[in-house]
Amino acid sequence: MSESIPEILENQLKLYLGEAVPTHAVSDIHAALELSEILEAKGFSFQLKDLCPKSPNETQWRGIFIKDGEKFSADDPQSSVAVCKAAVDALASQWVNGLPE
């Protein structure tokens, strides 16, 4: 049985951050915002944008991390997933040859 996207994201976050990953960050926006604070402590700036602010029945969110002029963003209907996807990309950029810089 293959892993779901939330499980994959959670495993990737644990790879990069270990036990520092907030519990349920992929499914809970409050935990995802805690995750953004961890990345901000590592020098990233963070934004979360509502891409459908006037739609009564559609949701689409963009999580954005920026560091040293490089932008890492991801879109998803679920805000916490958008934050986690962008966080994984941002954290992956800090690794060289499988090790953190």
Buried (B, 14 or more C-beta within 10 A) or exposed (E): EEEEEBEEBBEBBEBBBEEEBBEBBBBBBEBBBBBBEBBEEEEBEBEBBEBEEEEEEEEBBBBBBBBEEEEBBBBBEBBBBBBBBBBBBBBEBBEEEEEEE
